[in-house]
Amino acid sequence: MHSTPGGIFLENNTLRNLLLNAYHIRSDQIEGGPKWLDSARFTIDAKLTKGVSRSLLPKALQILLEDRFQVQIHRETRPSECRPR
């Protein structure tokens, strides 16, 4: 993900990659999702409201994914022995 003047641009990304960028998580922290999570590719060229801080880019991407892909996130803490290796 990189920012452009007034927006963000992501080219040829899978939904998994978009989630990793938006939520700052590792790939092994994603469970479930559609069959095309790792195969379909998307290019996102999103414009932001003028004056929005670049620090808000991940949050802007989260909102876009929730709106366009109906992404629903569930966070939970698991004991270390339950985590994939």
HUDAWO-V775628 format. One record per residue. N is the residue number from 1. RES is the residue in three letters. PSI is psi as a letter, one per 20 degrees, with the letter a starting at -180 (* if undefined). Layout:
n=N res=RES psi=PSI
n=N res=RES psi=PSI
This chain:
n=1 res=MET psi=p
n=2 res=HIS psi=q
n=3 res=SER psi=q
n=4 res=THR psi=r
n=5 res=PRO psi=o
n=6 res=GLY psi=j
n=7 res=GLY psi=a
n=8 res=ILE psi=q
n=9 res=PHE psi=p
n=10 res=LEU psi=p
n=11 res=GLU psi=p
n=12 res=ASN psi=l
n=13 res=ASN psi=q
n=14 res=THR psi=r
n=15 res=LEU psi=h
n=16 res=ARG psi=g
n=17 res=ASN psi=h
n=18 res=LEU psi=g
n=19 res=LEU psi=g
n=20 res=LEU psi=g
n=21 res=ASN psi=g
n=22 res=ALA psi=h
n=23 res=TYR psi=j
n=24 res=HIS psi=l
n=25 res=ILE psi=r
n=26 res=ARG psi=q
n=27 res=SER psi=h
n=28 res=ASP psi=i
n=29 res=GLN psi=j
n=30 res=ILE psi=p
n=31 res=GLU psi=q
n=32 res=GLY psi=a
n=33 res=GLY psi=r
n=34 res=PRO psi=r
n=35 res=LYS psi=h
n=36 res=TRP psi=j
n=37 res=LEU psi=h
n=38 res=ASP psi=j
n=39 res=SER psi=g
n=40 res=ALA psi=q
n=41 res=ARG psi=q
n=42 res=PHE psi=q
n=43 res=THR psi=p
n=44 res=ILE psi=p
n=45 res=ASP psi=n
n=46 res=ALA psi=p
n=47 res=LYS psi=q
n=48 res=LEU psi=q
n=49 res=THR psi=p
n=50 res=LYS psi=p
n=51 res=GLY psi=i
n=52 res=VAL psi=p
n=53 res=SER psi=q
n=54 res=ARG psi=h
n=55 res=SER psi=i
n=56 res=LEU psi=j
n=57 res=LEU psi=g
n=58 res=PRO psi=g
n=59 res=LYS psi=h
n=60 res=ALA psi=g
n=61 res=LEU psi=h
n=62 res=GLN psi=g
n=63 res=ILE psi=g
n=64 res=LEU psi=g
n=65 res=LEU psi=h
n=66 res=GLU psi=h
n=67 res=ASP psi=g
n=68 res=ARG psi=h
n=69 res=PHE psi=j
n=70 res=GLN psi=k
n=71 res=VAL psi=p
n=72 res=GLN psi=p
n=73 res=ILE psi=p
n=74 res=HIS psi=p
n=75 res=ARG psi=q
n=76 res=GLU psi=q
n=77 res=THR psi=p
n=78 res=ARG psi=q
n=79 res=PRO psi=q
n=80 res=SER psi=h
n=81 res=GLU psi=i
n=82 res=CYS psi=i
n=83 res=ARG psi=q
n=84 res=PRO psi=q
n=85 res=ARG psi=*
